[in-house]
Amino acid sequence: MTNIKVALSGGPAELTEQHRDWTVGSIGDVAKVSFGAGYEHFSHEGEFTTTSGGDHVPVFAWCGRTRVAE
């Protein structure tokens, strides 16, 4: 399985910087980041950016949140 490096954009302000760089298996996937008592969801909407390291990566924008079932 190939891991594609992506940049995450948006979501809760409390989401730490360590979660801003992420990998997905496919550009069509939804990135699901465990955060607090749930998951933050990010998807690709066509935007790309260049990282400080010079990598050209897709930007995954925040698209919602789900809570962990109790």
C-alpha positions in Angstrom: 0.0 0.0 0.0 1.3 3.4 -1.0 1.2 6.2 1.6 0.6 9.7 0.2 1.8 12.6 2.3 -0.9 15.3 2.7 -1.4 18.6 4.5 -4.4 19.0 6.7 -6.3 22.3 6.8 -9.0 23.5 9.2 -10.6 21.7 12.0 -10.6 22.6 15.7 -8.0 25.1 16.8 -6.9 22.7 19.5 -5.7 20.2 16.9 -1.9 20.1 17.5 0.6 20.8 14.8 1.8 17.2 14.9 -1.4 16.3 13.2 -1.0 18.8 10.4 1.1 16.4 8.3 -0.7 13.1 7.6 -0.6 10.2 5.1 -3.4 8.5 3.3 -3.5 5.4 1.1 -5.3 7.2 -1.8 -6.1 10.8 -2.7 -9.8 9.8 -2.7 -9.7 8.6 0.9 -11.0 10.6 3.9 -8.3 11.2 6.5 -9.6 10.3 9.9 -7.6 11.8 12.8 -8.4 10.7 16.3 -8.8 13.7 18.5 -10.4 14.1 21.9 -13.6 11.9 22.2 -14.0 11.5 18.4 -12.5 11.8 15.0 -11.8 14.8 12.8 -12.4 14.1 9.1 -10.5 15.7 6.2 -11.0 15.3 2.4 -9.2 16.5 -0.7 -11.1 19.2 -2.7 -8.4 19.7 -5.4 -6.0 22.1 -3.7 -2.3 21.4 -3.5 0.5 23.2 -1.5 4.3 23.1 -1.2 5.6 22.2 2.2 8.6 23.9 3.9 10.6 20.9 2.8 9.7 21.5 -0.8 7.2 18.6 -1.3 4.2 19.3 -3.5 1.3 17.7 -1.5 -2.5 17.6 -1.7 -4.4 19.7 0.9 -7.1 17.8 2.8 -9.7 20.3 4.2 -11.7 19.6 7.4 -15.1 18.3 6.5 -16.6 17.1 9.8 -16.4 15.3 13.1 -17.7 12.1 14.5 -17.9 11.1 18.2 -16.7 7.8 19.6 -19.7 5.6 20.4 -20.0 4.8 24.1 
